[in-house]
Amino acid sequence: MKRRLIAMKKIGAILLFAVNLLTFIYGLGFLFGEEDTTLKQK
């Protein structure tokens, strides 16, 4: 039971890290994407 709990905690941490990383990358892409569209409009 204890081993399973540790494994779940590890998986949870990895998932949390992955979600944060994806959000960060998406945020950066959105920022650069917005800049690109404004430059093209000028």
DSSP file (Angstrom, degrees, kcal/mol; ACC not computed):
  #  RESIDUE AA STRUCTURE BP1 BP2  ACC     N-H-->O    O-->H-N    N-H-->O    O-->H-N    TCO  KAPPA ALPHA  PHI   PSI    X-CA   Y-CA   Z-CA
    1    1 A M     >        0   0    0      0, 0.0     4,-1.8     0, 0.0     5,-0.1   0.000 360.0 360.0 360.0 -41.6    0.0    0.0    0.0
    2    2 A K  H  >  +     0   0    0      1,-0.2     4,-2.0     2,-0.2     5,-0.2   0.902 360.0  51.5 -66.9 -40.2    2.8    2.4    0.9
    3    3 A R  H  > S+     0   0    0      1,-0.2     4,-2.5     2,-0.2    -1,-0.2   0.906 108.3  52.2 -61.9 -41.4    4.7    1.7   -2.3
    4    4 A R  H  > S+     0   0    0      1,-0.2     4,-2.5     2,-0.2    -1,-0.2   0.886 107.5  52.5 -62.4 -39.1    1.6    2.4   -4.4
    5    5 A L  H  X S+     0   0    0     -4,-1.8     4,-2.2     2,-0.2    -1,-0.2   0.909 109.9  48.0 -63.5 -43.2    1.1    5.7   -2.6
    6    6 A I  H  X S+     0   0    0     -4,-2.0     4,-2.4     2,-0.2    -2,-0.2   0.913 111.7  50.2 -63.4 -43.5    4.7    6.8   -3.4
    7    7 A A  H  X S+     0   0    0     -4,-2.5     4,-2.6     1,-0.2    -2,-0.2   0.905 110.4  49.9 -61.6 -42.1    4.2    5.8   -7.0
    8    8 A M  H  X S+     0   0    0     -4,-2.5     4,-2.7     1,-0.2    -1,-0.2   0.892 109.6  51.1 -63.9 -39.9    1.0    7.8   -7.2
    9    9 A K  H  X S+     0   0    0     -4,-2.2     4,-2.4     2,-0.2    -2,-0.2   0.908 110.9  48.7 -63.3 -42.1    2.8   10.8   -5.7
   10   10 A K  H  X S+     0   0    0     -4,-2.4     4,-2.5     2,-0.2    -2,-0.2   0.931 112.6  47.3 -63.0 -46.5    5.5   10.5   -8.3
   11   11 A I  H  X S+     0   0    0     -4,-2.6     4,-2.7     1,-0.2    -2,-0.2   0.907 112.0  51.2 -61.5 -42.2    3.0   10.2  -11.2
   12   12 A G  H  X S+     0   0    0     -4,-2.7     4,-2.6     1,-0.2    -1,-0.2   0.907 110.4  48.5 -61.1 -43.0    1.1   13.2   -9.8
   13   13 A A  H  X S+     0   0    0     -4,-2.4     4,-2.4     2,-0.2    -2,-0.2   0.904 112.3  48.4 -64.7 -42.2    4.3   15.3   -9.6
   14   14 A I  H  X S+     0   0    0     -4,-2.5     4,-2.7     2,-0.2    -2,-0.2   0.918 112.5  48.6 -64.4 -43.8    5.2   14.3  -13.2
   15   15 A L  H  X S+     0   0    0     -4,-2.7     4,-2.6     2,-0.2    -2,-0.2   0.921 111.6  49.4 -61.6 -44.7    1.7   15.2  -14.4
   16   16 A L  H  X S+     0   0    0     -4,-2.6     4,-2.4     1,-0.2    -2,-0.2   0.915 112.2  48.2 -61.0 -44.1    1.8   18.5  -12.6
   17   17 A F  H  X S+     0   0    0     -4,-2.4     4,-2.5     2,-0.2    -2,-0.2   0.915 111.7  49.7 -61.6 -44.7    5.2   19.3  -14.1
   18   18 A A  H  X S+     0   0    0     -4,-2.7     4,-2.6     2,-0.2    -2,-0.2   0.909 111.3  48.7 -62.1 -43.6    4.0   18.3  -17.6
   19   19 A V  H  X S+     0   0    0     -4,-2.6     4,-2.6     2,-0.2    -1,-0.2   0.922 112.3  48.3 -63.5 -44.6    0.9   20.5  -17.3
   20   20 A N  H  X S+     0   0    0     -4,-2.4     4,-2.3     2,-0.2    -2,-0.2   0.909 112.6  48.9 -61.6 -42.4    3.0   23.5  -16.1
   21   21 A L  H  X S+     0   0    0     -4,-2.5     4,-2.7     2,-0.2    -2,-0.2   0.920 111.9  48.3 -63.6 -45.2    5.5   23.0  -18.9
   22   22 A L  H  X S+     0   0    0     -4,-2.6     4,-2.9     2,-0.2     5,-0.2   0.909 112.0  49.1 -62.2 -43.2    2.7   22.8  -21.5
   23   23 A T  H  X S+     0   0    0     -4,-2.6     4,-2.6     2,-0.2    -1,-0.2   0.908 112.0  49.4 -63.1 -41.6    1.0   25.9  -20.2
   24   24 A F  H  X S+     0   0    0     -4,-2.3     4,-2.4     2,-0.2    -2,-0.2   0.934 113.7  44.7 -62.2 -48.2    4.3   27.7  -20.2
   25   25 A I  H  X S+     0   0    0     -4,-2.7     4,-2.8     2,-0.2    -2,-0.2   0.912 114.4  49.5 -63.0 -43.7    5.1   26.7  -23.8
   26   26 A Y  H  X S+     0   0    0     -4,-2.9     4,-2.4     1,-0.2    -2,-0.2   0.904 110.7  50.9 -62.3 -41.9    1.5   27.5  -24.9
   27   27 A G  H  X S+     0   0    0     -4,-2.6     4,-2.3    -5,-0.2    -2,-0.2   0.913 111.8  46.5 -62.1 -44.3    1.8   30.9  -23.2
   28   28 A L  H  X S+     0   0    0     -4,-2.4     4,-2.8     2,-0.2     5,-0.3   0.932 112.7  49.7 -63.4 -46.3    5.0   31.7  -24.9
   29   29 A G  H  X S+     0   0    0     -4,-2.8     4,-2.5     1,-0.2    -2,-0.2   0.882 110.7  50.7 -59.6 -39.7    3.6   30.6  -28.3
   30   30 A F  H  X S+     0   0    0     -4,-2.4     4,-2.4     2,-0.2    -1,-0.2   0.919 110.9  48.3 -65.0 -44.4    0.6   32.7  -27.7
   31   31 A L  H  X S+     0   0    0     -4,-2.3     4,-2.1     2,-0.2    -2,-0.2   0.944 116.2  42.1 -61.7 -49.2    2.7   35.8  -26.9
   32   32 A F  H  X S+     0   0    0     -4,-2.8     4,-2.4     1,-0.2    -1,-0.2   0.865 113.1  54.5 -67.1 -35.5    5.0   35.3  -30.0
   33   33 A G  H  X S+     0   0    0     -4,-2.5     4,-2.1    -5,-0.3    -1,-0.2   0.905 108.1  49.3 -62.9 -42.5    2.0   34.5  -32.1
   34   34 A E  H  X S+     0   0    0     -4,-2.4     4,-2.0     1,-0.2    -2,-0.2   0.910 110.9  49.9 -63.7 -42.8    0.3   37.7  -31.1
   35   35 A E  H  X S+     0   0    0     -4,-2.1     4,-2.1     1,-0.2    -2,-0.2   0.910 109.3  52.0 -62.5 -42.5    3.4   39.7  -31.9
   36   36 A D  H  X S+     0   0    0     -4,-2.4     4,-2.2     1,-0.2    -1,-0.2   0.910 109.6  48.7 -60.9 -43.9    3.7   38.1  -35.3
   37   37 A T  H  X S+     0   0    0     -4,-2.1     4,-1.6     1,-0.2    -1,-0.2   0.885 111.2  49.6 -66.6 -38.1    0.1   38.9  -36.2
   38   38 A T  H  X S+     0   0    0     -4,-2.0     4,-1.1     1,-0.2    -1,-0.2   0.878 110.9  50.3 -69.0 -36.0    0.5   42.6  -35.2
   39   39 A L  H  < S+     0   0    0     -4,-2.1     3,-0.3     1,-0.2    -2,-0.2   0.905 109.3  51.0 -67.0 -40.8    3.7   42.9  -37.2
   40   40 A K  H  < S+     0   0    0     -4,-2.2    -1,-0.2     1,-0.2    -2,-0.2   0.835 106.2  56.0 -65.6 -32.2    2.1   41.4  -40.3
   41   41 A Q  H  <        0   0    0     -4,-1.6    -1,-0.2     1,-0.2    -2,-0.2   0.826 360.0 360.0 -69.8 -31.7   -0.8   43.9  -40.0
   42   42 A K     <        0   0    0     -4,-1.1    -1,-0.2    -3,-0.3    -2,-0.2   0.477 360.0 360.0 -69.8 360.0    1.5   47.0  -40.1
